Amino acid sequence: AQTVTQSQPEMSVQEAETVTLSCTYDTSESDYYLFWYKQPPSRQMILVIRQEAYKQQNATENRFSVNFQKAAKSFSLKISDSQLGDAAMYFCAYRSAGGNKLVFGAGTILRVKS
Amino acid sequence: GAGVSQSPSNKVTEKGKDVELRCDPISGHTALYWYRQRLGQGLEFLIYFQGNSAPDKSGLPSDRFSAERTGESVSTLTIQRTQQEDSAVYLCASSRRLAKETQYFGPGTRLLVL
């Protein structure tokens, strides 16, 4: 079975600075998808960024980018120019290419200091 | 368009009572998923629907949990004889089809069993 590990229970960043959230996963599959979701106190899970394993190029969405290292099974999220609104719980998730369910890590709480 | 909606937003019940949680997916989304999030933890997959059939029920924790879906619309998750360990946030997600599509989440139902 696939597993997702987020080793940082909590991170802090100064407003306007850059922070990187770590995620590693374990799988024997070669084709899959990786996601970062944000969950603010409202509980609404919001998709931040998505990466297809067959793509070598790292995904980017505005201030959010990933460092996808397939051989190392690592998928970190970099948030540039951090804003107060970025404060939330961030979840890394995995899904098999032919599968349905998402497998989530335990999450990282991100605090943004003004 | 409208996102995934869930009701009730919060539910407090007494141990041993039955509860029903409702999910309205995004219109046109054929796949629907239920997840459970215990306090301070990541999401656990419960069940997924493709149309009104449930090919994967592997995450349902016991036979007290069941779910149904009417066509490609609303789904109901039922927990019978609730226990205190059932207390959690129950999140629903939907996507256009099984493979490749991103899952969009509702705001969840927070269930507290006293």
Interface residues (C-beta under 8 A of the other chain):
Chain A: V4 Y33 F35 Y37 S42 R43 Q44 M45 I46 L47 R50 F91 A93 A97 G98 N100 K101 L102 V103 F104 G105 A106 G107
Chain B: A31 Y33 Y35 Q41 G42 L43 E44 F45 Y48 Q50 P55 D56 G59 V89 L91 A93 L98 A99 K100 T102 Q103 Y104 F105 G106 P107 G108 R110
